[in-house]
């Protein structure tokens, strides 16, 4: 998968790194540490220090998704917290952890949202953000996998 272009900047294709937030962190030059974060948070990105802090004690799926989300902030060089930044980081992270092919394949076996997310190794919210990031063409592919022609029930 090619990374999106941002303001005309050529972004490298890191397809080989899709499932490994740690490799993306290395590639981006981001330090990842485990340490306490503010109550109720699972992680944070400290832009001046180019460091992601992940809360201790997260389940593997929480850690993976949180790390990728925080790397999204690093990728876009976000400073501060805004709704726009959160959405951007969430969609970027979901696109790194999931591919359309993988989701289509998995959805044929398990179309229920939470169970599908579980089978893909992501939090349910990530699947929602992934769907929100899809192009019209990609969305159609996923919809057809979930609701193949012929299964339609006419009223
Ligand atoms: Zn965030």
Boltz pocket constraint, residues with backbone or C-beta under 6 A from the ligand:
constraints:
  - pocket:
      binder: B
      contacts: [[A, 69], [A, 70], [A, 73], [A, 85], [A, 86], [A, 89]]
      max_distance: 6.0
